[in-house]
Amino acid sequence: MTLDIALCCSAALLLTSLASFPLRTFSGRNGVIYGATALFSLLSFACGLGELLFPSAEPPAMILPAGLPWIGAHFRMDALSALFLAIIGWGGISSSLFAIGYSRHESASDRILPFFPLFLAGMSWVVLADDAYVFLFAWELMSLASWALVVSHHREEANARAGHVYLTMAAVGAFALILAFGLLATTSGSYAFSVIRETALSPLTTSVVLALVTIGAGSKAGLFPLHAWLPLAHPAAPSHVSALMSGVMTKVAVYGFVRVIFDLLRPAAWEGSFLILFLGGITAVLGVLYALMQHDLKRLLAYHTVENIGIIFIGLGLSLAFAANRIPWAAALSLTASLFHVVNHSLFKSLLFFGSGAVLASTGERDMGKMGGLIHRMPGTTVAFLVGCVAISALPPLNGFASEWLTFQAILVSPNLPQWALKFLIVAVGALLALSAALAAACFVKAFGMSFLGRPRSASAAEAKEVGAPSLAAMFANALFCLLAGIFPGQMVNALGPVVKEFAGQALPQQSVPFWAPMVPIAQTRSSYDALLLFVLIAITALGAAGLVRSIGFRPIRRSAAWDCGYPDASPATQYTTASFAQPIRRVYASSIFGAREKVEMPPPGDPAPARIAVKIHDPAWEGLYVPIAKAVLFLAGKLNPMQFLTIRRYLLLVFLLLIFLLALLSIWL
Amino acid sequence: MALIHPSLIQAAQMLLVLLLAPGLTGLVRKVKARLLGRQGPSILQPYRELFRLFRKNPVLADNASWLFRVSPYLIFAFTWLATALVPTFCLGLPFGPWADLIAITALIGSARFFLALSALDAGTSFGGIGASREVMIASLAEPAMLLVVFTLALVAGSTELSAITAYLLSPSVGLRVSMALALASLLLIALAENSRLPIDNPATHLELTMVHEAMVLEYSGRHLALLELAASLKLLLYFSLIGTIFLPWRLAAPGSSILSYLFGSFLYLSKLVVAGTTLGVFEITLAKMRLFRVPDFLGAALMLGLLATLLRFVSGSL
């Protein structure tokens, strides 16, 4: 039943997408399309959540007469699909709601409206697919619809470039996935997941599929060094689409990874987990370091998605390592941590992208160096954005901390692993995770402090206006969920139980009974965390302190010019900027990793010419991987160019030689 | 002897740390002054300062927002709560299971997050200096702290402070290399986290060297009092942490007699006096480091923590 409704909803989203064409001239089309999208997303969210919390005895499945002839399109909704369907549904609701307010400022609605519902439908089909064909078709639909949204403002050169890079990387990723499914399907003889799941694969095929899926899903999720497209494409899209891409689409990529690796492949060897943990650790730290170097708010958020994907993959890698060593309770713990972080990240990253969109809509700025003081002009956005910043910085009592805490607990049980390579790696990954948590806090002090605090650095920031009620509602709804998921982590872990049980063999014990009891992932003597009581106590202490201070002798507040060690009326330009704020961290970390160099031009004394400082940062992924590949492709293309100008005889000769080569190959093969 | 209710113990501990914290700051100042050949203000001076600040009109910068006014209360709440979770004179605090050592570290992180934000709020350059330096220092100190936590957790098989202390009290522990490394790392972190020399000078008002002082520069009145109190509490927290982990003797077990509680408190007080005096002597012998030498200092802490964790991963007995 839930599956039927979910499929109907995605079909309805498809129709909504088509309906945007006849409505092109209708002035209220934004409201209609986004309203319909929100409604169908709500239904689909309800289906996912319902199936997750009150699962059917047998996961609902269905074969529709579509797709490949005589095979049909298989759909199925188990707990994992239900969880991700709920995430997509919630993303759809909140971003449509945000868009209702936001799209008044949109000049390219005609290029956004048809693709927005299509994008959501594509993502829903990815998580509902139960055969390789539907999965890949939906995956490509998701990629193409989001690509169309990225290039909706294609006349800006940066966006066109972002679209180009995104399309290339999406093609590479899809290519890897098609090869992976090709291997799976040829071994088992069927496209259906139910058959692939039962087929035993040779160790070689398993490792090749694992590597291919890591490339395919990892490039969509933003795993280093395949993340290169992400910080270009996510900011280029309109903000409600950025929220969907960063908050939801990267999660669909994680779903793809979990579905193939944990469900279809189930690798018995531990070496795969080594790769995933290694990539996850590197991604987490490099993502946040990249983010710290950014001036563009949306790009900072996009790089930060890379960091969080790293954290999620660390959890997945740990789970694989424990599963390979038959330690199911630890595998369950790491998988829970990872999936909890998936939910959390989708909540706060959507919220933060909405916030950046609100700022963009009211100031026209994405550069944090031109913002400042928005806390006075946009109070609602500020509160919601602050909640998102605290949550993403993994600070208690909000949700980001709860999932990172679980990940740390999983790291702390890994001395149980027998492999030395894993032990050494996990120590390093633990350190990297700790480092990335601390750097994330620094990054969001910068993001929030530069955009919302201080004095306005430009005229547009000084005249910013609060965004409309629907946009605010979308932000506050996400902020509320961040708080709720943060103070009820035990309930979240319980809700994830069925998913974890499906893939790790067992779930964590029932948490937080009664509801105020602490979350105890392993044993009471080992570790426990009670966010609800902590939250209540912090609130009571802060309010109590305020009340007490007032009662000892309340003195009214006086306003005056800032003290600033006695320099009065300094210009807002004397405030710290994004670059100066990040300078200490840049000197500590980026001088080696990113080869950051500062060049100072100081005019001689007496010369009134301005002094200048220029910072050059190298991107190791671009310069180490993409530029050489691009160069090689160009070189080969240049060498092959003469092939276009051969005579017909030479072409025939080439065909003949190829035929002989293939026949020779066949004769050896057979 | 009647048993004392655990919540009473918790309340006593919360009040005790709040009352002792300014005195500890006063003690360190007194020791430093005496070693410099000055009489120095009385140990009670911080209490008088706090009392005076609480009764003064706060002056806010024109641009200061609500965040600037709310943060001191939040920072105080986070810090006080974190301090209340560290066993001082007894074990088995009822708040213990609410937050383990990772959560305590993160609570301090939350306090720092809001402090750095409020430093940026007034829109002055000194606030920016303070905040940007503070987050750089924290970006090294916090992971180092987490690695120390990992080491302790791997030694004791628990991240919970009471359980760690109880394990360390058991006779099976003995001397361990990893614990020594963790202690060294924790000492370096404690200096950095509390803005002590050689990382930051708590007594400075020379603009270019300030870190913590630059962040609270715009604060006055009751807000400043709360921040000063929170800073004192944080110093006390690190002393209690080092005391309870590395000198865990004679902490009153849950359900013991009033006498053992009193003895535990007495022992705690003497630990604080020794630690405060040591800090004073240590600070007087050092000059402040250049800011960009700080990463070397904290990098050492990070590496010691990493080494300690690695040793625990490699061998159960080191």
Interface residues (C-beta under 8 A of the other chain):
Chain A: G372 G373 I375 H376 L386 V390 S393 A394 L395 P396 F401 W405 F408 Q409 I411 L412 S414 P415 K423 F424 I426 V427 G430 A431 A434 L435 A437 A438 L439 A441 A442 F444 V445 K446 F448 G449 M450 L453 G454 R455 P518 Q524 T525 R526 S527 S528 Y529 D530 L533 L534 L537 I538 A539 T541 A542 L543 A545 A546 V549 I552 G553 R555 P556 I557 R558 R559 S560 A561 A562 W563 D564 C565 A570 P572 T574 Q575 Y576 S580 F581 A582 Q583 P584 I585 R587 V588
Chain B: F54 R55 K56 N57 P58 V59 L60 A61 D62 N63 S65 W66 L67 R69 Y73 L74 F76 A77 F78 W80 L81 F95 P97 W98 A99 D100 I102 A103 A106 L107 G109 S110 R112 F113 A116 L117 L120 D121 A122 G123 T124 S125 F126 G127 G128 I129 A131 S132 R133 V135 M136 A138 S139 L140 A141 E142 P143 L146 L147 F150 A153 L154 G157 S158 T159 E160 A163 E207 L217 E218 G221 R222 A225 L226 L291 F292 P295 L302 G305 L306 T309 L310 R312 F313 V314 G316
